[in-house]
Amino acid sequence: MMSAKLQSPSHHELPEQEILQSFNSDLEKGLTAEEVARRYERYGWNELQFKPGKPAWLRFLLQFNQPLLYILLLAGGVKAFLGSWVNAAVIWGVTLINAVIGYVQEAKAEGAIASLAKAVITEATVLRDGQILRIPSPDLVPGDVVLLASGDKVPADLRLLSVRNLQVDESALTGESVPVHKSTQPLPNNTPLAERNNMAYAGSFATFGQGKGIVVATANATEVGQISQSMEQRVSLSTPLTRKFAKFSQTLLYGILTLATLTFAIGLGQGESWVYMFEAAIALAVSAIPEGLPAVVTITLAIGVNRMAARHAIIRKLPAVETLGSATVICSDKTGTLTENQMTVQRIYAGGQVYEVSGSGYSPKGEIVPTAHSITGGSDGDELTPTLEDCLRAGLLCNDSRLDQTDNEWSVVGDPTEGALIAAAQKAGLSQSGLAASMPRLDSIPFESQYQYMATLQDASPRLIYVKGSVEAILSRCSQMWDAQGQAISLDRDLIEKSIETMAAQGLRVLAFARKEVNPHQHAIDHDDLETGLVFLGLQGMIDPPRPEAIAAVRVCHSAGIQVKMITGDHITTARAIAQRMGIQKSAQVMAFEGQHLAQMDDSQLAQAVEEGDVFARVAPVQKLQLVEALQSKGEVVAMTGDGVNDAPALKQADIGIAMGKAGTDVAREAAAMLLTDDNFASISAAVEEGRTVYQNLRKAIAFLLPVNGGESMTILISALLARDLPILSLQVLWLNMINSVTMTVPLAFEPKSRGVMQQPPLNPKEPLLSRNLLRRISIVSIFNWLLIFGIFEWAKSTTGYVAVARTMAIQALVAARIVYLLSISQLGISLVARFRRQSTAMTNAPAIIIGIVSAIVLQILFSQVSVMNTLFATAPLTLNQWLICLIPALPMIPTAILANAIDPPQARVGRSRYPQADEA
């Protein structure tokens, strides 16, 4: 198979008929299914093939590209030079194991994140066999006729053959920052790429208008595909946190090397042999570095990504995992995110009369009941008033969706709002297919957030334009309205506004409808046709009930010290009513602001309004960006949801941009750091919870790893300066730091969330990696480990007379105490204590911790009882009594761990909150 790009003459210079003939395609019907199958066999998937990344062997070798490993390799080389081949082999072997672990875990993490990214499939609207279909973009073949609308990502290189105000953002390909206005006229052969206005290139975005084009190149034959062949595609595992860890490790390394060098020099000055001091210096350097920490960080982040995906939140940019834990404000859209997005028309205003609509969901069963009598589509001899009928007709024709029935269940294919309009019209006896046949559509203007309306031109007598949209957009273009009998009268704005307020107070979303008669020979419409002269037909108010799980999620966010703000294009009264039902407000009353009022505020007033406000209604897309910036100026960490083309700037500016996986445009998805596969606010709350859990587990890993490094370092340093036998050798340090530590620390990455993780204030992003309380914890446990190692070694050496036995007992005693310490900071240990105190009967399901502990015990038995390990690590077999003695230090670790947990609780964090009650808690 091969990518497709038919060669010269250039596509941009060919007229319409020649381009269609060259691809044997039909602009009105597209390709047939049989032809698509043949072309797929020839050209294959429409997917980019990137230049192969670094080969596996090179990525493996790069695992050794760490300053610490340079030191270990050098140390092994010196040992080999001195003839200690066994020691050299062990050092090199442990270094090799570290590289293998790093390589495997990075490969797994990269693969998991890449597979999640591929799970978000971009779709294309295509014309095949005369039908408009939505298909995955990889299914496109050359010659396909593709339809573009605002917000679409261009799926392949297209020669445009029909455009309506089409603008395309090609900045990723050409560097042009302003969207390009497109046309269909042929261009000279030598026209530069950036000036080929009759082409739309793969990877660019339609930001405005509509277009239709034919696929002229797919996959690597596209312009962007040719570039991709020279690029590697690799997922980056770098985040601010991982970079902070790397900087911390490097700084620590320099400090330890300095200390090791001074120790070596002081020892030589005291008359010690350089071989002894070299061993001490190497052991000191190795003991102080937490070699297993980078692998644990990578694994923990990767697990967090997978857990979020399981809860309907797909991470596109890895830093979002850690940023979620710091979120202080979530700015959410209303429709479909906080609400169920299952609309039902409940109230209609037309011709001065108010009607109530019964029924629920998208079922056509129900009645339209005026104040005096019931109208059921004429079944009882009553007739629809002309104005009511035309208002319903406008909602039915100015509509791109349809209703489907499966097993007596009705569902909408398309937009839920349009589905509600179809159901309301069917309750009055109107048929979507019947009207489409008797009044076929000639042209349309799709909904654009800039204009806030949709319009269609219908072939009728007289020829009509129907318009639906926001109340403000429609009323501003109307000078007349119909009375009940369909007679044009002057527009009574006060009466209409009163009906709008009544509907909005009930939490209804209100749409307005209008019509305009035009020239019978007109076949197309544009925005100029709608500036004036519309005749107002009526209003339809529909309810979109709040999601029960979203109400609970808002409550959880508040308890976590996170503000929730609703930003919507709906009427302010509607938005306020929904916010009141959801408990979004901070006080007894919902504080709401309208977009037009925000536009009149200066920066200081806007900053105050955005801090106090709960609801922002009738907000333009550009104001979303201003709201995000205003919140950030107050020190907030902002998560923002969006789905439209014009939401992209706000999504990029937000600390965490969140796009809708179902309703979101491709532009919004590309700008976001996270996607919601179910478009549900509860998934945002779940993602924040997982983000906090990731940070908490990383913090536990630090609290567990660093004390053993501290204890080892203090032991070796003091022993060397006092010219005493080293209680622990460099090879044994490597075993503890890279085998035992990783075995027992990795399970912490799998720890489940703690019960109180969403009852604490958000993380402070400026909090240092090692907080004051965490340093105190590390110091206390490090001192205990130092006393344990030094004490057991000196006691065992004096009672047995064997240094190897003493060292082995010191190491085994340390591991026994570490197991107790691990349980003290894990969910399993905390639940065991709670069960013992009868505070809870529930047990945390933490199999990873159990597996880690069992694995560590097995490895330690092999470490001392197998002769090969005795030779490699200079250990000695222990008797049963000696094993029992090694367990004794685990007992004093219990009060030490209790003290450490009192100073720095493993579930607590230093944070901040904008909610006083959260700070008090």
Secondary structure, DSSP 8 states (H G I E B T S, - for coil): ----B--SS-GGGS-HHHHHHHHT--TTT-B-HHHHHHHHHHH--S----B--S-HHHHHHGGG-SHHHHHHHHHHHHHHHTT-HHHHHHHHHHHHHHHHHHHHHHHHHHHHHHHHHHHS--EEEEEETTEEEEEEGGG--TT-EEEEETT-B--SEEEEEEEEEEEEE-HHHH---S-EE---S---TT--GGG-TTEE-TT-EEEEEEEEEEEEE-GGGSHHHHHHTTSB-------HHHHHHHHHHHHHHHHHHHHHHHHHHHHHHTT--HHHHHHHHHHHHHHHS-TTHHHHHHHHHHHHHHHHHHTTEEESSTHHHHHHTT--EEEE-STTTTB----EEEEEEETTEEEEE---TT-S---EEESSS-BSTTTTS----HHHHHHHHHHHHS---EEEEETTEEEEES-HHHHHHHHHHHHTT--HHHHHHHS-EEEEEEEETTTTEEEEEE--SS-EEEEEE-HHHHHTTEEEEE-TTS-EEE--HHHHHHHHHHHHHTT-EEEEEEEEE--TT-----GGGGSS-EEEEEEEEEE--B-HHHHHHHHHHHHTT-EEEEE-SS-HHHHHHHHHHHT--SSSS--EEEHHHHTT--HHHHHHHHHH-SEEES--HHHHHHHHHHHHHTT--EEEEE-SGGGHHHHHHSSEEEEETTT--HHHHHH-SEEESS--HHHHHHHHHHHHHHHHHHHHHHHHHHHHHHHHHHHHHHHHHTT---SS-HHHHHIIIIIIHHHHHHHHHT----TTTTSS--B-TTS-SS-HHHHHHHHHHHHHHHHHHHHHHHHHHHHH--HHHHHHHHHHHHHHHHHHHHHHHSHHHHHHHHHHTTS-------HHHHHHHHHHHHHHHHHHHSHHHHHHHT-----HHHHHHHHTTHHHHHHHHHHHHHHS-TT---B--SSHHHHH-
